[in-house]
Amino acid sequence: MKSRATPRFWAAYHELPAEIRTLAKKAYRLIADDPGHLSLHFKKVHSREPLYSVRVSLGYRALGLL
């Protein structure tokens, strides 16, 4: 899987608490290894655009275009 992040994403990422950044890294590695892993809770969030969310923790999700 190929991915890239925008400068806006990195700015928001660096504002996260260290614990959440660690969980985000773990989720990203899991996406790269097994995008269908059930713990990620991939969910389509827009009816027309290929916009999806993935769970980082109970209170944090990441958005991305597929």
N, C-alpha and C positions, 0 to 999 in steps of 0.2 A: 504494500500500500504506500502511495506517495501522499505527502501532506505538506502544507506550508501554512504559516501564520502571518497575519498582518502586523504592522507596527502597532496598531491599536490593540490587538490581542496581547502583544508582549507588554505594553504599558499597563494593561489591566492585570495581567498575570503577575507582574512585579509588585503590584499593590496588594496582592493576596497575602494572608498570613502564611508563614513558613510551613505550617502543618498542611494547609490546603494545597500549597505548591507541591509538596511531597506526594500527596494523594493524586494530584493532577498528573504528575510524572508517571506514577504507577498506572493510572488509567490509560495514559497515552501508550505506554509500553504494551498494555493488554490489548488495546485497539490494534496496534501493529502486529501482535502475535495472533490474536483471535478476535476479529471485529464482531463476531456473533456471540461473544461471551455474554451470558445472561446477566451478570452483575453490572454490565455497562448500561443496561436499560435504554438502548437506542430507541428513540421515539421521533417520528416525523412531526414537526411542529408548524408546518405551513402547507396549505392545501395545494398550491400551484408551484411553489419554489422547492427545490430539493434541500430544504433546511431541516437539520436534525439536531437533537440534543442527546447528550450522553451524560450519565451520572458520574460525578467526581466524588461526591459524598452526599449525605442526606440533604444538606443545605446548599450544595453547589452543583451546577451543571455547566457543561461547555456546549457551545453551539458551533455548527459547522455546515458547510455546503458539501453535498455528496456529488 
